[in-house]
Amino acid sequence: MIGRRKRPDGLPFRLYASYGKHKVSFGYKLPSGKWAFRLSAPAHNKDAIADIRKQAVERAEALNGDAVEPGTVEALIEDYFEWQERMAASDERRKAQITLDENRVEAKRLIVVFGKMSPKSIKPKHVYGYLDKRAQLGAPAKANKEIALLSAVFEYGRRRGLIEVNSCRGIEYNPTQPRTRVVAAADVLLAVEVARSRRSVGDQHAASTYLTLALCVQTAYLTVSRPTEMRELRRQSISADGISVPIGKRKAGEAPRAKLVLWSPELKAVIEEALALQRTASIYVFGNTSGQVYTRSGWNTSWSRLMGYCEIEAKARGVSFERFALRDMRPTAVTDRMDEGDSRIVDATGHVDERMIKKTYDRRRARKVRATR
């Protein structure tokens, strides 16, 4: 019998990590007590450790799940992702890796609902039923993205001759309201202050986690960066001039790009504090207690707890506070910079033009203009 983990490490059920002086390994233990597999890498090679951890997690999740039944939507979804992963990076049909990672998360919910069905048996009424139900549960925008993925999967099925009709074509998506959240500077400062204060009232490991997340949020604002770009920020991106932030999204076939964010006293202080919090020789600036990138679920769980502590503290002080998320920092930074008249906002975001900036990130409710002379 396998007991409860002494400390949550974010690994799937039955997958265990061993960190030795010379070697790091990940192994999956069967109910019989035997190891289904063990993957190892030299302890000094952080990139190799990250690679074997990813492989181990994927294999463990496959072993923990049910076998995929051929001819089902679930099987078609798996084939779709394998097809995407096999494509050359220069292929215009291949999605960016960050998009594929998001799609895999979205696919899990699709599989719960449609997974055991035959692709041919799915009708528009089933798709509309999915959209309506998800909208009732408060996730209309997420439902739209999930159905868009299902449509892409069905188009792949048409390409292979497995189905003749894409039942998602012509579907009217849920109406949505664009997110307009602009985070107050006081809310960010309170989150950092509360994260620091948790050291004196609770577990040191949890307190370090909260502070790491709060500093990551601060850095996202200062560098005008996406959540993934911050969570995966590496030490090697830090130089004497500033931080080189890889631009997470780019068109298929486009060479990797990065933006250099020059040091400011505030940015330098935040990064130095984040590095000092790392208990391992992690390659990541904002790594978890194991030195790895925070998963979305792991991040959201810890961040939600910190926001709860912030609400309690704000109530005690008699000040206003509204919960916010890492994804709010990029549009907040863009909005603040545009309000200040920043003329290099395109460079700051890493976009090639202002179209997306004006459509998505600029959340100013009022415009400041000079009177005509």
Sequence and secondary structure as in RCSB ss.txt:
>XXXX:A:sequence
MIGRRKRPDGLPFRLYASYGKHKVSFGYKLPSGKWAFRLSAPAHNKDAIADIRKQAVERAEALNGDAVEPGTVEA
LIEDYFEWQERMAASDERRKAQITLDENRVEAKRLIVVFGKMSPKSIKPKHVYGYLDKRAQLGAPAKANKEIALL
SAVFEYGRRRGLIEVNSCRGIEYNPTQPRTRVVAAADVLLAVEVARSRRSVGDQHAASTYLTLALCVQTAYLTVS
RPTEMRELRRQSISADGISVPIGKRKAGEAPRAKLVLWSPELKAVIEEALALQRTASIYVFGNTSGQVYTRSGWN
TSWSRLMGYCEIEAKARGVSFERFALRDMRPTAVTDRMDEGDSRIVDATGHVDERMIKKTYDRRRARKVRATR
>XXXX:A:secstr
     SS  S  TTEEEEE SSEEEEEEE TTS EEEEEEEETT HHHHHHHHHHHHHHHHHHHS    TTSHHH
HHHHHHHHHHHS TT TTS  HHHHHHHHHHHHHHHHHHTTS GGG  HHHHHHHHHHHHHTT HHHHHHHHHHH
HHHHHHHHHTTS S  TTTT              HHHHHHHHHHHHHGGGTS HHHHHHHHHHHHHHHHHHHHT 
 HHHHHT BGGGB SSEEEEE S   TT    EEEEE  HHHHHHHHHHHHH SS  SBTT  TTSS   HHHHH
HHHHHHHHHHHHHHHHHT       GGGHHHHHHHHHHHTT S HHHHHT SSSHHIIIII   SS       
